[in-house]
């Protein structure tokens, strides 16, 4: 039986949420999570480790390559295969070029297809590296595996129109056993059990919600078993809170603190507010952001106005005309926001006058 780990999009060197209080911690956490993966392989060795592109967030420094190479040297029983993706693509003066990797490491060092055969495992590993930031040609679609029995694995980074678009079913039909994919940051399958994106090892930005980790797999006599292993130190989560006419700033803050305590204080949240709040309620978003790792506050709540009653009360005035402009038709999200924001401003002005 052949055991392997497939990861991608580690993005060493990234600084998520730059400018936020936790951003420096996140930069180090990305490195630490990668070290933890290597440590887990050291404790329980696998035969193969596939890294399907974007190990680095940008051009790697020489000292960073040496650091990664040292980590690989601590798992000599594991054959490591990696490629440069669109973020860490091989520029002309890239430190990737000519770097002396450990004997157990294979780096695909050109933009042309290459194949490595591991005789004792009857395994063929295919790959290439990006030498340009964008590659719009579907390069992988025309690749053909060796016509020999064995475990045929293709390391492939891309899948959108600017980064090697691909037809996974077509590629698999040519004889590849498994497509170890990278580039898409959320775990997903292009072809169930045969072509998988593990997603980013750690979430890189606020849109990388949900679990993050790597794929653990095995191959035995034509049968493959795959499972996703959550491994990130924290996650981005959408946190939805519903307001009503009794809500106050203080009650909202207490509700938020309770949810963060329940979900985990290390996680990073996009706070979404919905419901119908009292018209006089004024939201203080900066106070909310101080209660946890709140990267964004989206206020989708609406003041609980009785539009028909207000229209009758203010008929013949600017406020009445404004309400009348919106009544009697289905509003878009933008129009609905304009109605409530504008109405609130007009009512506040009328009170002050």
C-alpha positions in Angstrom: 0.0 0.0 0.0 1.2 3.5 -0.9 0.4 6.3 1.6 0.5 10.0 0.6 -0.3 13.5 1.7 -1.5 16.1 -0.8 -1.4 19.7 0.1 -1.3 23.0 -1.8 -1.4 26.8 -1.5 0.6 27.0 1.7 1.5 30.7 0.8 4.5 31.0 3.1 5.3 34.7 3.5 1.7 35.9 3.2 0.4 38.4 5.7 -3.3 38.0 5.9 -5.5 40.9 7.0 -2.5 43.3 6.9 -3.1 46.2 9.3 -5.3 44.2 11.7 -4.0 43.5 15.2 -3.6 39.8 14.5 -1.9 40.0 11.1 1.6 39.4 12.3 0.5 36.4 14.2 -1.1 35.0 11.0 2.1 35.4 9.1 4.0 33.2 11.6 1.0 30.7 11.9 1.2 29.9 8.2 4.8 28.8 8.7 4.1 27.0 11.9 1.2 25.0 10.4 3.5 23.9 7.5 6.1 22.9 10.2 3.4 20.9 12.0 2.5 19.0 8.8 6.2 18.0 8.4 6.4 17.1 12.1 3.3 14.8 11.7 5.0 13.1 8.7 8.1 12.6 10.8 6.1 10.9 13.5 4.1 8.8 11.1 6.0 8.6 7.7 4.1 8.5 4.4 5.6 7.4 1.2 4.8 10.5 -0.8 4.2 14.2 -0.1 2.7 16.2 -3.0 2.7 20.1 -2.9 0.7 21.3 -5.8 2.0 24.8 -6.2 2.1 28.2 -4.3 4.2 26.9 -1.5 5.2 30.5 -1.2 3.0 33.6 -1.5 5.5 35.4 -3.7 9.1 34.9 -4.9 10.9 32.8 -2.2 14.0 34.2 -0.5 17.1 32.0 -0.5 16.9 31.7 3.3 13.2 30.6 3.0 14.2 27.8 0.5 16.9 26.7 2.9 14.4 26.6 5.8 11.9 24.5 3.8 14.7 22.2 2.5 15.8 21.6 6.0 12.3 20.6 7.0 12.2 18.1 4.1 15.6 16.7 5.3 13.9 15.7 8.5 11.6 13.3 6.6 14.1 11.3 4.5 11.8 8.3 4.2 9.2 10.4 2.3 9.6 11.4 -1.3 8.6 15.0 -1.7 7.3 16.4 -5.0 6.6 20.1 -5.5 6.1 22.7 -8.2 6.0 26.5 -8.5 2.5 27.9 -9.0 1.3 31.3 -10.2 2.2 33.1 -7.0 5.7 31.8 -6.6 6.3 31.3 -10.3 9.9 31.0 -11.5 11.2 34.3 -12.7 14.4 34.5 -14.6 16.4 35.3 -11.4 14.3 33.1 -9.1 16.2 31.4 -6.3 14.2 28.3 -7.3 16.6 28.0 -10.3 19.5 25.9 -9.6 18.7 25.4 -5.9 20.2 22.2 -4.5 17.3 20.2 -2.9 17.7 17.3 -0.5 17.9 13.8 -2.1 14.3 13.0 -1.2 12.9 16.1 -3.0 11.9 16.5 -6.6 11.2 20.0 -7.8 9.7 20.3 -11.2 11.9 23.0 -12.5 10.5 24.0 -15.9 7.2 24.8 -17.7 7.5 21.5 -19.6 6.0 18.2 -18.6 8.3 16.0 -16.6 7.8 12.5 -15.2 9.6 10.8 -12.3 9.3 7.0 -11.8 9.7 5.4 -8.4 10.4 1.8 -9.1 9.9 0.4 -5.6 6.5 1.9 -5.4 5.5 1.4 -9.1 4.6 5.1 -9.0 4.8 7.7 -11.8 4.6 11.4 -10.7 4.1 14.1 -13.4 4.4 17.8 -13.2 5.8 21.2 -14.3 6.3 24.6 -12.8 5.0 28.0 -13.8 7.6 30.2 -15.4 4.9 32.9 -16.0 2.4 34.4 -13.7 -0.4 33.6 -16.1 -0.7 30.6 -18.4 -3.9 30.6 -20.4 -3.3 27.4 -22.5 -4.9 24.2 -21.2 -1.5 22.5 -21.0 -2.6 19.5 -18.9 -5.4 18.5 -21.2 -3.0 17.1 -23.8 -0.7 15.2 -21.4 -0.5 11.4 -21.6 0.8 9.1 -18.9 3.3 6.3 -19.5 1.6 3.2 -20.8 2.7 1.0 -17.9 0.8 -0.3 -14.9 1.2 1.6 -11.7 0.1 4.6 -9.7 0.0 7.6 -12.1 -0.2 11.0 -10.2 -0.4 14.4 -11.9 0.6 17.5 -9.9 -1.5 20.3 -11.5 -2.0 23.9 -10.4 -4.7 26.0 -12.0 -8.2 25.5 -13.3 -9.4 29.0 -14.3 -9.1 30.9 -17.5 -5.8 32.6 -16.6 -4.1 29.7 -14.9 -4.1 26.6 -17.0 -7.8 25.9 -17.6 -8.4 22.1 -17.4 -10.9 19.4 -18.1 -10.3 16.9 -15.2 -12.4 14.2 -16.7 -10.6 14.4 -20.0 -7.2 14.3 -18.2 -8.2 11.3 -16.1 -9.6 9.4 -19.2 -6.0 9.4 -20.6 -4.9 7.1 -17.8 -3.9 9.2 -14.8 -4.9 7.6 -11.5 -5.1 10.8 -9.4 -4.9 14.5 -10.0 -3.3 16.3 -7.1 -4.6 19.8 -7.7 -3.8 23.3 -6.4 -4.8 26.9 -6.9 -8.4 26.9 -5.5 -8.3 27.8 -1.8 -11.4 25.9 -0.7 -11.4 22.1 -0.5 -13.3 20.6 -3.3 -13.4 17.7 -5.8 -13.4 18.2 -9.6 -13.9 14.5 -9.9 -14.9 12.7 -6.8 -12.2 10.4 -5.5 -9.9 11.1 -8.4 -9.2 14.9 -8.8 -9.1 17.0 -5.6 -8.2 20.4 -4.4 -7.2 20.3 -0.7 -7.6 24.1 -0.5 -5.2 26.4 1.2 -3.4 24.8 4.2 -4.3 27.9 6.3 -7.0 30.4 5.2 -5.3 33.3 3.5 -8.0 36.0 3.4 -11.5 36.7 4.7 -13.1 34.8 1.8 -11.4 31.5 2.7 -14.1 30.5 5.1 -14.6 27.0 6.4 -12.2 24.2 7.3 -8.6 24.1 5.8 -6.0 21.4 5.8 -4.8 18.7 3.5 -5.7 15.4 1.8 -4.5 12.1 3.2 -4.6 9.2 0.8 -3.6 5.6 0.1 -3.4 3.5 -3.0 -3.5 -0.3 -3.0 -4.0 -2.5 -6.0 -6.0 0.0 -8.0 -8.1 1.1 -5.0 -7.7 4.6 -3.6 -8.9 6.0 -0.3 -8.9 9.8 0.3 -9.9 11.9 3.3 -9.7 15.6 4.1 -7.8 16.4 7.3 -8.6 19.8 8.9 -5.3 21.2 10.1 -5.4 25.0 10.2 -4.8 26.8 13.5 -7.9 29.0 13.0 -10.6 29.7 10.5 -12.6 32.6 9.0 -16.2 32.4 9.8 -19.3 34.3 9.0 -21.1 35.2 12.2 -24.7 36.2 11.7 -26.6 38.0 14.5 -30.2 39.1 14.3 -31.5 42.4 15.7 -35.0 43.2 16.7 -36.7 46.4 18.0 -35.5 45.7 21.6 -31.8 45.5 20.6 -29.4 48.0 22.0 -25.7 48.5 21.4 -25.0 46.9 24.8 -27.2 43.9 24.2 -25.6 43.4 20.8 -22.1 43.4 22.3 -23.2 40.9 24.9 -24.6 38.6 22.2 -21.4 39.0 20.1 -19.2 38.1 23.1 -21.2 35.0 23.8 -21.0 33.8 20.2 -17.2 34.4 20.0 -16.8 32.5 23.3 -18.8 29.6 21.9 -17.1 29.5 18.5 -13.5 30.2 19.6 -11.6 33.4 20.3 -8.8 32.6 17.8 -11.1 32.5 14.8 -11.6 35.5 12.6 -15.1 36.7 12.0 -17.1 38.6 9.4 -20.0 39.9 11.4 -23.3 40.1 9.6 -26.2 41.9 11.2 -29.8 41.3 10.0 -33.3 41.9 11.3 -35.4 45.0 12.0 -34.0 47.3 14.6 -35.5 50.3 16.4 -35.2 53.4 14.1 -33.3 55.3 16.8 -30.7 52.6 17.2 -27.3 53.8 16.2 -24.7 51.1 15.5 -21.2 51.7 16.8 -19.1 49.3 14.6 -15.7 50.2 16.1 -16.8 49.0 19.5 -17.9 45.7 18.0 -14.5 45.2 16.4 -12.7 45.5 19.7 -14.5 42.5 21.1 -12.7 39.9 19.0 -11.0 39.2 15.7 -13.6 41.0 13.7 -12.3 41.7 10.2 -15.5 43.2 8.8 -19.0 44.3 10.0 -21.8 44.1 7.4 -24.9 45.9 8.6 -27.8 44.4 6.6 -30.4 45.3 9.3 -33.2 47.7 8.6 -34.9 50.3 10.8 -38.4 49.1 11.7 -40.3 51.9 10.0 -44.1 51.6 9.2 -43.8 53.1 5.8 -47.5 53.4 5.1 -48.1 55.2 8.4 -45.1 57.5 7.7 -46.4 58.2 4.2 -49.8 59.2 5.5 -48.3 61.4 8.2 -45.9 63.2 5.8 -48.0 63.4 2.6 -47.3 66.6 0.8 -43.8 67.0 2.3 -40.4 66.1 1.1 -40.4 63.0 3.4 -43.8 61.9 2.0 -42.6 62.4 -1.6 -39.4 60.5 -0.9 -41.3 57.5 0.5 -43.8 57.6 -2.3 -41.0 57.3 -4.8 -40.2 53.8 -3.5 -43.7 52.5 -2.6 -45.7 50.2 -4.8 -42.8 48.4 -6.5 -40.3 45.6 -5.8 -37.0 47.2 -4.6 -33.5 46.0 -5.4 -31.0 45.6 -2.5 -29.4 48.9 -3.4 -32.8 50.7 -3.6 -33.9 49.3 -0.3 -30.7 50.6 1.4 -31.2 54.0 -0.2 -34.8 54.1 1.0 -33.9 53.4 4.6 -30.7 55.4 4.8 -32.3 58.4 3.1 -35.4 58.2 5.2 -33.5 58.0 8.4 -31.5 61.1 7.4 -34.6 63.0 6.5 -36.4 62.1 9.7 -33.4 63.1 11.8 -33.2 66.4 10.0 -36.9 67.1 10.6 -36.5 66.4 14.3 -33.5 68.8 14.6 -35.4 71.5 12.8 
